[in-house]
Amino acid sequence: MKLPVHERFIEQAIEYVRQDYRLTGLLAGGSMIHGAMDEYSDLDLIIVYNYAFRNEIMEQRLRIAEGLGNLLSAFTGEHVGEPRLLICLYGPAPLHVDLKFVQVEELKIRIENPLILWERGSDITTILSKTTLTFPFPDPQWIEDRFWVWVHYGATKLGRGELFELIDHLTFIRNAVLGPLVLIRNGHSPRGVRKLEKYASKELEELKGTIPFHSFESCYHALKNTIKIYQRLRTASEIVPKMEAERVSIEFLDSIYSDNSSTNLFN
């Protein structure tokens, strides 16, 4: 499903890309692949270019983005570990568009099979047909090795009264651990907390318990609920559990709560 504002933008983008001899294709990812677009959807577009013009294209990404429509603002994606990405807002009807600039060979390594909106020749079709996607799944041992250190860190923030820091920390754990594990349990790709409301209805109330108010009591219980969910979701047969780290970090958290709960009763 393509909505009018999305459709108009794609038509403009195809026309622009087609006229630039350095560009060899325009692909779409994200919601368009899954037929899940709605009025709030971003556009995830991949602009494929000829390797001979790599430096030129990378230097002119902003200019190319401006050629696709009425660009209001844009910035590169280093903060999400993707320097090839240009994150854009177009107008006047606001539309978020992610533009990723890649060479055709880079399509061999991908986490989804994009839709080909336009291509020059058949190199893109050939690459996509001869290779397969690989979606990165979290390593259970990687999580276990870190989880109890993260619990201890959260407990220190609780003890110090740095509740904003703890709230952010709990958000991180939900995005890096709980969300992916819950999505996997429900047969979906582990994309952080994306669409948990849709795909994890059974766990929804439990997950709500990991979102605290700015209070000592609420933050403590949110961290305890985070621990409880992780303990239920982890698969012991796939990991070497850090049992001593688990015991020590939980006891430390509980001692902070018992030592401070009376003084924070109305916080």
C-alpha positions in Angstrom: 0.0 0.0 0.0 1.3 3.4 -1.0 -0.4 6.6 0.3 -0.7 9.7 -1.9 2.2 11.7 -0.3 4.4 8.6 -0.4 3.4 7.8 -4.0 4.1 11.3 -5.2 7.5 11.4 -3.6 8.5 8.0 -5.1 7.5 9.1 -8.6 9.6 12.3 -8.2 12.5 10.2 -6.9 12.4 7.7 -9.7 12.4 10.5 -12.3 15.3 12.3 -10.6 17.4 9.1 -10.2 16.7 8.0 -13.8 18.3 11.3 -15.1 21.5 10.9 -13.2 23.9 8.6 -15.1 25.9 7.9 -12.0 22.9 6.3 -10.3 21.8 2.7 -11.2 18.8 2.0 -9.1 16.2 3.1 -6.5 15.0 0.5 -4.0 12.5 0.5 -1.1 12.7 -1.2 2.2 10.9 -1.1 5.5 7.1 -1.0 5.6 6.7 -1.0 1.8 8.2 -4.5 1.7 5.7 -5.9 4.2 2.6 -4.0 2.9 2.3 -2.3 6.3 2.5 1.3 5.4 0.1 3.8 6.9 -0.1 7.6 7.1 2.6 7.7 9.7 5.1 5.5 7.8 8.6 6.7 6.8 10.0 5.9 3.4 13.1 3.8 3.5 14.8 4.3 0.1 18.1 2.9 -1.2 19.9 4.8 -3.9 22.3 2.6 -5.8 25.3 4.2 -7.5 28.2 3.3 -9.8 31.3 2.6 -7.8 33.4 4.8 -10.1 31.6 7.9 -8.7 31.8 6.9 -5.0 33.6 10.0 -3.6 31.5 12.3 -5.8 28.2 10.8 -4.6 29.2 10.7 -1.0 30.1 14.4 -1.1 26.9 15.3 -3.0 24.4 13.3 -1.0 22.7 16.4 0.3 22.4 17.9 -3.2 20.9 14.6 -4.4 18.4 14.7 -1.5 17.4 18.2 -2.4 16.7 17.1 -6.0 14.1 14.6 -4.8 11.7 17.1 -3.3 11.3 20.1 -1.0 14.0 19.2 1.6 13.4 20.9 4.9 16.2 19.3 6.9 18.7 16.4 6.7 21.6 14.8 8.6 23.8 11.8 8.2 23.3 8.6 10.2 26.6 8.1 12.1 24.7 8.2 15.4 23.0 4.9 14.4 26.3 3.4 13.0 25.3 4.0 9.4 27.3 6.8 7.7 25.8 5.9 4.3 22.4 7.0 5.6 20.9 10.5 5.1 17.9 11.1 7.3 15.6 13.6 5.7 12.4 15.6 6.4 10.5 16.8 3.3 7.5 19.1 3.1 5.2 21.0 3.0 3.2 17.8 4.0 5.8 16.4 6.4 7.4 13.2 5.2 10.3 11.4 6.8 12.6 9.7 4.3 15.7 7.7 5.0 18.1 7.6 2.0 20.8 5.0 2.0 23.5 5.3 -0.7 25.1 2.0 -1.6 27.1 0.4 -4.4 25.5 -2.6 -6.0 28.0 -5.1 -4.4 27.0 -3.9 -1.0 23.5 -5.3 -1.6 25.0 -8.8 -1.1 24.9 -8.2 2.7 21.4 -7.1 3.7 18.8 -7.7 6.4 15.8 -7.6 4.1 15.0 -8.0 0.4 14.2 -4.6 -1.0 11.7 -3.8 -3.7 13.2 -2.6 -6.9 11.4 0.6 -7.9 13.7 1.3 -10.8 17.1 0.0 -12.1 19.4 0.7 -14.9 20.2 -2.6 -16.5 19.9 -5.8 -14.5 22.8 -5.9 -12.1 20.6 -5.2 -9.0 18.1 -8.0 -9.9 21.0 -10.4 -10.5 22.7 -9.6 -7.1 19.4 -9.9 -5.2 18.5 -13.2 -6.9 21.9 -14.8 -6.3 22.3 -13.8 -2.6 20.1 -14.1 0.5 19.3 -11.8 3.4 20.8 -12.4 6.9 19.0 -10.7 9.8 21.2 -10.4 12.9 19.8 -12.2 16.0 21.0 -11.3 19.5 23.6 -13.7 21.0 22.0 -15.1 24.2 25.5 -15.4 25.8 26.3 -11.8 24.9 23.2 -10.7 26.7 23.8 -12.9 29.8 27.4 -11.7 30.1 26.2 -8.1 30.3 22.8 -8.2 31.8 23.8 -8.5 35.5 26.4 -5.7 35.1 23.6 -3.6 33.7 21.4 -4.5 36.7 24.2 -3.4 39.1 24.6 -0.2 37.2 20.9 0.5 37.5 21.0 -0.2 41.2 23.8 2.3 41.7 21.8 5.0 40.0 18.8 4.1 42.2 20.9 4.4 45.3 22.4 7.7 44.2 18.9 9.0 43.3 19.8 9.6 39.7 16.4 8.5 38.5 16.5 10.1 35.1 19.7 8.1 34.3 18.0 4.9 35.6 14.9 5.6 33.5 17.1 5.9 30.4 19.0 2.8 31.4 15.8 0.8 31.7 14.7 2.1 28.2 18.0 0.8 26.8 17.6 -2.6 28.4 14.0 -2.9 27.0 15.3 -2.0 23.5 18.4 -4.1 23.6 17.2 -7.2 25.5 13.5 -7.5 26.4 12.0 -6.3 23.1 14.1 -8.5 20.9 13.6 -11.6 23.1 9.9 -11.1 23.2 9.7 -10.5 19.4 11.7 -13.7 18.8 9.4 -15.6 21.2 6.4 -14.5 19.1 8.0 -15.4 15.8 9.2 -12.0 14.6 12.5 -10.4 13.8 14.2 -8.8 16.8 13.8 -5.1 15.9 14.2 -3.6 19.3 10.7 -2.6 20.5 9.3 -2.0 17.1 5.6 -2.9 17.0 5.6 -4.7 20.3 2.0 -3.5 20.8 1.0 -5.5 17.8 3.2 -8.5 18.0 3.5 -9.0 21.8 0.0 -8.6 23.1 0.4 -11.4 25.6 3.4 -9.8 27.2 2.2 -6.2 26.9 1.0 -5.7 30.5 4.2 -7.3 31.8 6.3 -5.0 29.7 4.4 -1.9 30.9 5.7 -2.8 34.3 9.3 -1.9 33.1 8.3 1.7 32.5 8.7 3.7 35.7 7.6 7.1 37.0 10.2 9.4 38.3 10.2 8.0 41.8 12.4 5.8 43.9 9.7 3.2 44.4 8.5 3.1 40.8 12.1 2.8 39.5 13.0 0.0 41.8 9.9 -2.1 40.8 10.5 -1.4 37.1 14.1 -2.8 37.4 12.8 -5.8 39.4 10.2 -6.4 36.6 12.9 -6.1 34.0 14.9 -8.8 35.8 11.8 -11.0 36.1 11.0 -10.9 32.4 14.6 -11.5 31.4 14.8 -14.6 33.7 11.7 -16.0 32.1 12.8 -15.3 28.5 16.4 -16.4 28.6 17.1 -20.0 27.4 19.4 -21.6 29.9 20.3 -24.4 27.5 21.9 -21.9 25.2 24.1 -20.0 27.7 26.5 -20.4 30.6 24.5 -18.5 33.2 26.4 -15.9 35.3 24.8 -17.2 38.5 27.1 -15.4 41.0 26.8 -12.1 39.1 23.0 -12.6 39.1 22.8 -13.3 42.9 25.2 -10.4 43.8 23.5 -7.8 41.6 20.0 -8.7 42.8 21.0 -8.7 46.4 22.7 -5.3 45.9 19.6 -3.9 44.3 17.4 -5.2 47.1 19.7 -3.9 49.8 19.5 -0.4 48.3 15.8 -0.6 48.3 15.5 -1.8 51.9 18.0 0.7 53.1 16.3 3.7 51.4 12.6 2.8 51.0 11.5 4.4 54.2 13.1 7.7 53.4 11.8 7.6 49.9 8.3 6.5 50.8 6.7 9.7 49.4 9.1 10.3 46.6 
